[in-house]
Amino acid sequence: MSSSADQFNWKEVRKFWETHSALFAQIDDGADPDALANVCHPGAPAWLNDYYARFQRQVYSALFHRVPPPTGDSRALEVGCGAGRWCRFLAAAGFKTTGVDLQPHLVERNRKRYPHIEFVCSAIQDFQPTDRFDVISHVTVIQHIPKDQQLIAIRRFREILKPGGHVLALENVHDRGTHVFANRVAEWTRMFETSGFRRIAVRRYDYSPFHRSLMTVRELGSFLWRRRASATPETYLHTFDDPNKSRKASVLRRTARAVDLTFQRVAVACDTAAEATLIPLNPPFSCVHCGFLFRAV
């Protein structure tokens, strides 16, 4: 790898999403209409992704309430729009909405499902809108761009945002991985402030101590295996492929998958039951993600 021992460079990140698109293109519109198993944790069941998406919905809504209401011609952009869940939110709030994503099959799907919303297949660095926006939002998107490209993307936000416009961002502040380039709260803030923004609000979220502890143990072995095997977009994503969808998968692998999901269900149930007690007791540094609201100055 050309970036570091365990992280992808920009070329490899784009290859990652191309491979991701090929592996997880099939979307269950009945059980998973928001395609969370495609755009959240690759290949994970809908119930697990919805558990984490619930944190996102709570924080996104709380921050959005601090954005000025739209006028008749207010425009919003969703970067890394996925299956369009936040585009729907913005359009329902009264914004003329555009969604941008690198995965062409999601863009085509969105155009058919939501003809009142504009969808463009592009990286934000290459996106050329016809007019500036009042609001830009992105949910766990910039964290997937290598460090040398993150500031470029944020500066691009300022270029296509109207003066006084807002950026609503939900990003990783803790985990680092092959395709995750997290920053601490202070670093995210610094990058936005040096690009012409002022921070209005910050809200930490995603406290899941039981499930996170389980995943830390679970992922240690696969991380070491990926390091030995030389991580590539293909090898990383295939570790998430569901063996139940393959006729060639061994009985052992199918059984291991079932046991793994059972333990995850128990951990999620424990986190949910203890949430009201645990969240106030958890120190801020234990959160994995954080929501931000910035205003262009």
N, C-alpha and C positions, 0 to 999 in steps of 0.2 A: 504494500500500500504506500501511496506517495505522501500522505498527510502526516500520520503518526502511526504508532504501533497498533492502535486499536480503534481508530476513528477514520471515517471515510472523508475523502476530499470532495470538492463540488461535483466533479465528473462522476464519482462513485455514488454520491447522493442521488443524482438524477437517474443513474442506473438502478439504484435501490428502488425508486418509485416506479420505474418502468417494470421491474421484476415484481414488485408489490402489486401493480395493476394487473399483471398477467395471472398471478396466483390467486388473487382475491377479487376478481372481477364479478363473480356471481353474487348477486345481492338478493336476499330473501325479503321481498317487499311486504310480506305478511308478518313475519316474526321480527324483522329488523329493518323497518322502512327508512331509518336514518343511516343505514349502512355503517353502523358503529363497528362491526366486525371487520370492516374494510378500512375505516379512517382512524380508529382508535388503536386498540391492541390487535395486531394482525392475527386473524384466524381464531380469535377468542370467541366464546359463545356470547350471544346477545345479552344475557342476564348479567354477565361480568362487566361488559363494556357499559351497559346502562347504569350499573352501580357507580362507576367513575364519572359517567356523563352527567349524573345527577349533581355532583359537586360543581361541574362546569355550568350547568343551567342556573344554579343558585347564585354563583358569583357573577356570571355574565349579566343576569337580570338586575342584580343589585348595582353594578357599575353603570349599566345602561340607563338606569333611572336618573343618573346625574348628567346625562347628555341632553342638551336642549332639544325640545320637540321639533320635528321636521316642519318646514313650510311646504308650499306646493311643489317647489322644484328642488328640494333637498335630495342629495345623492349619497348613497352608501356603497362601500366596497368591502366585500369579504374575501380575504386573501387565504388561499388554501381551503376553498369552500367545501371540498369533499362532496357529500351527497346533498348539500344545500340546506342543512338544518338551520344554520345561522342566517343564511340568505332569506329563508322563510320568515324568520323572526324580524329581520330588518324591514322586509317588504310589508309585513303585517303592521309594523309600527308607522308606516307611511312614507318610507324612503324609496326613491327610485334606485333599485338595487342591482349591483353587478357582482358576480362571483368569478374568481380566478382560481384555476387549479391546474396542476401538471398532469393529472390523470385523464386522458382523453375519453375513456369510456364513461367516467363519472360526469364529465361535461356534457356529453351527448345525452346521457340519461336525464340530467337535470333540465336540459333544454326541452325535452319532451314532457317532463312532469310539471315544470314551472315555466310556461311560455311567457309569463308576465315579468320574468327576471332575465337579465342578460348574463350569459355565461361565456367565458373566454378561456381557452386552453393556453396557458402561458406561465412562465416564471415571473414573479413580480419585478425582477430586474429588467425584463424585456417588455413588460406591459406598457402599452401606449394608449391611455384613455383619451376620449375626445374632449373631456372637461374635468375640472377638479371635483373632489368629493368633500362632503361635510363630515362624514364619518368613515373611518377605516377600522375594521376589526379583523383579528386573526387569533385563532385558538389552537395552541400547540403547533405552530407552523415555523416561526423563525428559529425555534430550538432545533429544527432539523436542517438548518443551513449552517455550513461550516463557519467558524469564527471570522475568517477573512471576508466573508460575504454578508454577515449579519448587519454590519454598519452600513454597507451599501444599500441593503434592502430598507433599513430604517430611514436613511436619507432620501430614498426614493419615495417613501410614504410622505415625507414633508413636501417634496416637489409636486405631488399630485393631490395634496390636501389644501383646502381653502384656508386662508388665514383665520385663526380662531377655531378651526376644525378639531375634531377629537379622534384619538386612536384608542380603541379598547383592545387590550392584549391579555391573553391567558397563556403563560409560558412556564417552562420547567425551570425551577430554581435550585434543584438538588441533584437529580440523576445525571450521570454522564455515561455515554455508551457509544457503540459503533456509529450510530446515526443520530445521536442526541448530543447537542452542543449547548448544555445548560449554562446559565449565568446566575450568580447570586442576585438578590433584589437590588443591591447597590450598583452592580454592573449593568443590569438592564436599564436602571434609571439613568446612569451616566451616559449610555449610548444614545438614549432618546434625548436627554437634555443637551448633549453636544450636537445633536442634529436639528435643534430648533424647537424643542418641546419643553413643556413644564409639566411635572407630575401633579395630577389632581388627587388621585386616590390610589391606594394599594390594598389588596385584600388577599391574604394567604388562604389556601384551601387544600383539600386532598389529604386529610388525616386518616390513615387506614393502618394503624399499627399492627394488627394481627395479620392482615393480608400482605402488607409490605414485608413483615418478618418472614412469612412463608416464602414469598417470592425471592427474597434475598438468598435464602438457603437453596431454593430450587434453581435459581439462575447461576449460582456459583459454578456448578458443574458444567452447564452448557457454555458459560463464558470461557472457562478454561479449555473446553473442547474447541470452541471457535478460535481461540488463540492458537491452539496447536494446529488446527486445520487451515490457518490463514484466512481471516474473515474476509468475505466478499459479500456483496448484496445478495447473491444467490444462497450461499451457505447460511447467512444470518436468517433470511426469511424462511428457508425450508425447515428451520427448527420450530417454526410456529405452524407449519402445515398440519391440518387435521388428519390423522391417520385413518379415521373412520370414513374419509372420502376416497381412500385409495384401496383398490382390491389387492394390491401387492403388500400392503402393510401387514406386519406380523401380528399374531395374536398377542404377543408380549407387548408390542408397542401400543396396540389398542387398549390393552388392560392398563398399561401405565398411564395413558391419557385419561381413562375413566377414574383411576385412583387420584390423579393429580387434580382433576376438576372437583372431585368430592371434597378433598382437603380445602380447595379454594372456596367452595360453597360454605363450608363450616367457618372459615376465617372471615368471609364477608358477613355471614350471619352474626358472628361475634362482634365485628366492628359496628354493624348496624344497630345491634341491641345496646351497645355501650356508647354509642356516638355522643349522646347528649352529655354524658359524664366525661368522656375522654377528650373531646375537642377542647374544652376550656382548660384542661390540665396539660395538654401537649404544648411544649415550648415552640415558638415560631420556627426555629430552625428545623423542626421535624417535618414540616410540610414539604410536599414534593413540587407543587405548582403554586403559582401566584397570579392574581388578576391585577392589571394596571389600567388606569385611565390617564391619558396624557392629552394636553391641549397644545396646538401649534401656536407659537408666539412670534 
